[in-house]
Amino acid sequence: MNMELDAHPQLSAELAGFADAPGQFLVRIEGRFESAHYLYKYFPDGRDEPVHGHSWLVEVFLAHESGGTGSDGISFDFLSARQRLDQLIERIEHVCINDLSEFQGVNPTSENIARWFYRGLNEVIAADQGRLLEIRIHEGPANIAIFRPAGSV
């Protein structure tokens, strides 16, 4: 690899003005947690699913409310969203999700877990002039549920 300060100077003219390229930006934060759950009335005969655990991954996709960047070139400074995501992860980590008060009477499906993260994150993100575009909940390595809030696209 060429480590010169001005490697490939022939590219300079071609790359001039790159910061003015039109488009929208999306940033992503993620968190991982280990938790158990079971689904209510999962089987055709009305029985609940047995309690079981997963290695979960939550991905959160954010943008500035304008879709672009500020004068500093940042689309969304995700520090406050990251801090809130960490708090949510601490709440849901190493528990049976069914036992959380928020899930009383709510089936703890991946879809509803995505909505739970949305509720926990949306206000913090909006306060920072951001939009929460999508939440992905990976229930292990092969299964995923995606939540896109109304009006996010």
Secondary structure, DSSP 8 states (H G I E B T S, - for coil): ----TT-SGGGHHHHTTGGG------EEEEEEEEEEE--TT-STTS-----EEEEEEEEEEEEETTSS--TTS-S--THHHHHHHHHHHHHHTTSBGGGSGGGTTS---HHHHHHHHHHHHHHHHHHTTEEEEEEEEEETTTEEEEE--TT--
